[in-house]
Amino acid sequence: MSLNLPFVKETRFGNWFLKTNMWKIRVLDRALDDLQRLMPARVTQYSRILDVGCGFGHSFFALSKRFNPQQITGLDADPDLQARASESSRNCPAEVRLFAGNASLMQGIPDNEFDMVFCHQTFHHIVDQEEAMAEFFRVLKPGGVLLFAESTKRYIHSLQIRVLFRHPMHVQKTAEEYIAIIRNAGFSLPDSQISLPFLWWSRPDAGFWEWIGFPVPKKREETLVNAVAVKPLH
């Protein structure tokens, strides 16, 4: 399925980086490890998963291994989604369907469709963020979970990210602002299900000061936020 939408291409470096083991291990797997730790209950299967901003589909196998879905829907705004993610789709143990469309207006996806929405390092690419979060809430079943892992304004506005990647800079937000968007959409999100990792690669200095012996600052503007939110049953 596809929608004819305007789309801003990622940089050549950005597309290359998304295919590296550093992305898969240091970024994707590490975020999933943290999110699973935050989950309120150990459910053995989430049958239908929506992967928002699935890109090349590198998360398909990881989601399948961890949550045993019957079907994964990969949503991405890139009109070349079929070509980019088809190989990952074929190699995934779960059935995968690809949907080229806008996260803030998921036309064609019914209410209460998914057991899990996975949004990893995607939300900062979305301009209409409140509308997208409302869509996450709409397409989740009552009791369904949102796994949200995001870079904050402090990181996206750093020099290396501005040079190497492409983002809508005017919509970037702090960790507190992203948490507020989730809660304002109607999700249950207690503080115990929020993590603020300060990983070396997310710091403007790429961890340099810590490498040469300086302690990690206790007072800081956070660079990452991971959250596990639940759509209430009623």
C-alpha positions as CSV (number, residue, x, y, z in Angstrom):
1,M,0.0,0.0,0.0
2,S,1.2,3.5,-0.6
3,L,0.3,7.1,-0.3
4,N,1.6,9.9,-2.6
5,L,3.3,12.2,0.0
6,P,6.1,14.7,0.0
7,F,9.3,13.2,1.3
8,V,12.7,14.5,2.2
9,K,15.5,12.0,1.4
10,E,18.1,11.1,4.1
11,T,21.7,11.9,3.3
12,R,23.9,9.4,1.7
13,F,25.8,9.0,5.0
14,G,22.6,8.5,6.9
15,N,21.5,5.7,4.6
16,W,24.9,4.1,4.9
17,F,24.9,4.3,8.7
18,L,21.5,2.7,9.0
19,K,23.0,-0.5,7.4
20,T,25.9,-0.8,9.8
21,N,26.4,-3.1,12.7
22,M,26.9,-0.1,14.9
23,W,23.3,0.9,14.2
24,K,21.9,-2.6,14.7
25,I,23.9,-3.4,17.9
26,R,24.7,-0.1,19.6
27,V,21.5,1.7,18.7
28,L,18.6,-0.7,17.8
29,D,19.4,-3.7,20.0
30,R,20.5,-1.5,23.0
31,A,17.2,0.4,22.8
32,L,15.2,-2.8,22.6
33,D,17.1,-4.2,25.6
34,D,16.2,-1.1,27.6
35,L,12.6,-1.1,26.5
36,Q,12.0,-4.7,27.4
37,R,13.4,-4.0,30.8
38,L,10.8,-1.2,31.3
39,M,7.8,-3.3,30.2
40,P,5.3,-3.8,33.0
41,A,4.5,-7.4,32.3
42,R,6.2,-10.2,30.4
43,V,3.8,-11.1,27.6
44,T,5.1,-13.9,25.5
45,Q,3.5,-12.8,22.2
46,Y,2.4,-9.5,20.6
47,S,0.6,-10.9,17.6
48,R,0.4,-7.7,15.5
49,I,3.2,-5.1,15.6
50,L,3.4,-1.8,13.8
51,D,7.0,-0.7,13.2
52,V,6.8,3.1,12.5
53,G,9.7,4.4,10.4
54,C,10.9,1.0,9.6
55,G,13.5,2.2,7.0
56,F,15.4,-0.8,5.7
57,G,13.5,-3.2,7.9
58,H,16.5,-4.0,10.2
59,S,14.1,-4.1,13.2
60,F,11.8,-6.8,11.7
61,F,14.0,-9.8,12.8
62,A,14.7,-8.3,16.2
63,L,11.0,-7.7,16.9
64,S,10.1,-11.1,15.7
65,K,12.7,-12.8,17.9
66,R,11.7,-10.8,21.0
67,F,7.9,-10.6,20.7
68,N,6.9,-13.6,18.5
69,P,4.4,-11.7,16.3
70,Q,2.3,-13.3,13.6
71,Q,2.5,-10.2,11.5
72,I,4.6,-7.0,11.4
73,T,3.5,-3.9,9.5
74,G,6.4,-1.7,8.4
75,L,5.3,1.9,8.0
76,D,7.7,4.4,6.4
77,A,7.3,7.7,4.5
78,D,10.0,6.8,1.9
79,P,8.2,6.0,-1.4
80,D,11.0,3.5,-2.1
81,L,10.1,1.4,0.9
82,Q,9.4,-1.7,-1.0
83,A,12.8,-1.7,-2.5
84,R,14.6,-0.7,0.7
85,A,12.9,-3.2,3.0
86,S,11.9,-6.1,0.8
87,E,15.0,-8.2,1.7
88,S,14.4,-7.8,5.4
89,S,10.8,-8.7,4.9
90,R,11.6,-11.9,3.2
91,N,14.1,-12.9,5.9
92,C,11.8,-12.3,8.8
93,P,10.2,-15.3,10.5
94,A,6.9,-13.3,10.8
95,E,4.7,-12.2,8.0
96,V,5.6,-8.7,7.0
97,R,3.5,-6.2,5.1
98,L,4.9,-2.8,4.0
99,F,3.0,0.4,4.1
100,A,4.4,3.6,2.5
101,G,2.6,6.3,4.3
102,N,2.5,9.2,6.8
103,A,2.6,8.3,10.5
104,S,0.5,11.4,11.3
105,L,-2.3,10.2,9.0
106,M,-2.5,6.4,8.7
107,Q,-5.2,6.2,6.1
108,G,-6.2,2.6,5.5
109,I,-5.2,1.3,9.0
110,P,-8.3,0.7,11.2
111,D,-8.7,1.5,14.9
112,N,-7.5,-1.0,17.5
113,E,-5.4,-2.9,14.9
114,F,-2.1,-3.6,16.8
115,D,-0.9,-5.1,20.0
116,M,2.3,-3.1,19.9
117,V,3.5,0.1,18.2
118,F,7.3,0.3,17.9
119,C,8.7,3.8,17.2
120,H,12.5,3.8,17.3
121,Q,14.6,6.9,16.3
122,T,11.7,8.0,14.0
123,F,9.6,10.5,15.9
124,H,12.2,13.3,15.4
125,H,11.7,13.0,11.7
126,I,7.9,13.6,12.0
127,V,6.7,17.2,11.7
128,D,3.1,16.7,12.9
129,Q,4.1,14.9,16.1
130,E,1.0,15.4,18.2
131,E,-1.1,14.0,15.3
132,A,1.2,11.1,14.9
133,M,1.0,10.2,18.6
134,A,-2.8,10.4,18.4
135,E,-2.6,7.9,15.5
136,F,-0.4,5.6,17.6
137,F,-3.1,5.6,20.2
138,R,-5.9,5.1,17.7
139,V,-4.4,2.0,16.0
140,L,-3.4,0.3,19.3
141,K,-5.7,-2.1,20.9
142,P,-6.8,-1.3,24.5
143,G,-4.0,-2.7,26.7
144,G,-1.6,-2.5,23.8
145,V,1.9,-1.1,24.3
146,L,3.9,1.7,22.7
147,L,7.7,1.2,22.6
148,F,9.1,4.7,22.1
149,A,12.9,5.3,21.8
150,E,14.0,8.8,20.7
151,S,16.9,11.2,20.4
152,T,16.1,14.6,21.9
153,K,16.7,18.2,20.7
154,R,20.1,18.4,22.5
155,Y,21.4,15.6,20.3
156,I,19.8,16.4,17.0
157,H,21.0,20.0,17.3
158,S,24.6,18.9,17.9
159,L,27.1,19.8,15.2
160,Q,27.9,16.3,14.0
161,I,24.2,15.4,13.5
162,R,23.4,18.6,11.7
163,V,26.3,18.0,9.3
164,L,25.8,14.2,8.7
165,F,22.0,13.8,8.8
166,R,18.9,15.6,7.7
167,H,16.0,16.4,10.1
168,P,13.2,18.9,10.4
169,M,15.1,21.0,13.0
170,H,12.2,23.2,14.1
171,V,10.2,20.3,15.6
172,Q,12.9,18.8,17.8
173,K,12.0,18.5,21.5
174,T,13.4,17.8,24.9
175,A,12.9,14.5,26.7
176,E,10.3,16.1,28.9
177,E,8.4,17.4,25.9
178,Y,8.3,14.0,24.3
179,I,7.0,12.4,27.5
180,A,4.3,15.1,27.7
181,I,3.2,14.3,24.1
182,I,2.8,10.6,24.9
183,R,0.8,11.3,28.1
184,N,-1.4,14.0,26.5
185,A,-2.4,11.5,23.8
186,G,-4.1,9.4,26.5
187,F,-1.4,6.8,27.2
188,S,-0.5,5.6,30.7
189,L,3.2,6.3,31.2
190,P,4.4,6.1,34.8
191,D,7.9,7.4,35.6
192,S,9.0,3.8,36.3
193,Q,8.6,3.0,32.6
194,I,10.8,5.8,31.4
195,S,14.6,5.6,30.9
196,L,17.0,8.5,30.0
197,P,20.2,6.7,28.8
198,F,23.2,9.0,28.4
199,L,25.1,6.9,25.9
200,W,28.5,8.1,24.6
201,W,27.4,8.2,20.9
202,S,24.4,10.5,21.8
203,R,26.6,13.2,23.5
204,P,27.7,16.2,21.6
205,D,31.3,15.4,22.6
206,A,30.9,11.7,21.6
207,G,32.0,10.8,25.1
208,F,35.4,12.4,24.8
209,W,35.4,14.0,28.2
210,E,34.5,10.7,29.9
211,W,37.2,8.9,27.9
212,I,39.9,11.1,29.3
213,G,38.7,10.8,32.9
214,F,36.0,13.3,33.6
215,P,32.8,12.0,35.3
216,V,29.5,12.0,33.5
217,P,27.7,15.2,34.5
218,K,24.7,14.7,36.8
219,K,23.1,18.0,35.7
220,R,22.6,17.8,32.0
221,E,20.1,18.1,29.2
222,E,19.2,14.6,28.2
223,T,20.0,13.3,24.8
224,L,17.8,10.1,24.7
225,V,14.5,9.0,26.0
226,N,13.1,5.5,26.1
227,A,9.5,4.9,27.2
228,V,7.0,2.1,27.4
229,A,3.5,3.4,27.4
230,V,0.2,1.5,27.6
231,K,-3.2,2.3,26.0
232,P,-5.7,2.0,28.9
233,L,-8.3,-0.7,28.7
234,H,-11.1,1.8,29.3
